[in-house]
């Protein structure tokens, strides 16, 4: 074949590069006035000559890539499991389908507690025999009533669900105050005792293996939930130095010996009154752990943490719990919150209580928000405004997606899937519909977004 022809053929094929085409744009949206089990609506892509107001611009840079997304989800808890169990099997299946099926919200990354959280029915652990260092009397029997059935129903719908866990408190006998709860006269700490440290490492191993035997795999643990918290519900103050010692000298070696593959993360850290995340990163053996779990953390602290350790693995562990009102206004801040973490380099977002009962309250009388409320007497299910917000975020941000650079004056997350399709989640915070201008690959398109809506834009990858 003539060399000139070969060169022309190669030049032609090299011109067939991947690019996102605005002519392929599809749009979907949810509104937040009330919750509904099926909130997603198709949004017509209309051409318009209307002018774009200041701030209504979306600029996307598909080739500038950041972290890979691990998923979106929420937390399992005992109160939610008890409420779910009050429904008929058919109703339970419908709730699980709406939360976990890929055709619906499609949650993929969720949390559970090791023992009781503040949304347990009351305080409990799996080790109630004092000085049971070998965990001979260890038992997860309590979880088999409400927690494990709740999780396993989710796994039936979403088998690839990634699950992480953390304790709110060690067993009471391991603590200086002999109580799982705080605000006691004695300090609310894990005992500084090598035998207790080893017993606690054994406790983690027993938990992970017992859950595996029950058909539930724990991908990772965080060593202590809110390690700076001293509260009337289960809690334990654990300074970063103690967390490092417990993890590196006891938990990790015991996991290795017992062939436990579950990853060990520090945290969960927050920025309530101190900077335990930053202090942790200054410690010599911090990099022996898989990374850190964070919640209620200021973006500036996340930025500082990445500056200290550019390869730091951070994942999100708990969303804003609010006060049980489940209002549209509160749901209106949810995308902003998720974007704060994802756009700071975090690999996921985990909403707090997916399901609560009709009281909205914790076992310690603290009302909080949830995606769903179940009235146990009336056998009814109410989907809250937060469900709508989390539905569209989770449906379009999936494991394996990669965050890409983008800019807007409105809350927004932009990711690219493995096929190169762009997915933009953006919120029109205006009180009326508004025109937005999208810029990508040197092309521009105007679109109209409904008032106070969260919109998902899908821009297909095509050969051009």
Secondary structure, DSSP 8 states (H G I E B T S, - for coil): --HHHHHHHHHHHHT--EEE-GGG-EEEEEE-SS--TT--EEE----------TT-EEEEEEEEEEEE--EEEEE--HHHHHHHHTS-HHHHHHHHHHHH-TTTT---EEEEEES--TTSSS---S--STT-TT-TT---GGGGTTHHHHHHHHHHH-TT-EEEEEESS--GGGBTTSSSB-S-SS--BB---HHHHHHHHHHHHHHHHHHHHTT----EEESSTTTT---SSB--B--HHHHHHHIIIIIHHHHHHTT---EEEEEEE--SSS-HHHHHHTSTTGGGSS-EEEES--HHHHHHHHHH-TT--EEEEE---TTS---HHHHTTHHHHHHHHHTTT-SEEEEEESEEETT-B-TTS-B---SEEEETTTTEEEE-HHHHHHHHHHHHS-TT-EEEEEE-SS-EEEEE-TT--EEEEEEE-SSS-EEEEEEETTEEEEEEE-TTEEEEEEE-EEE-
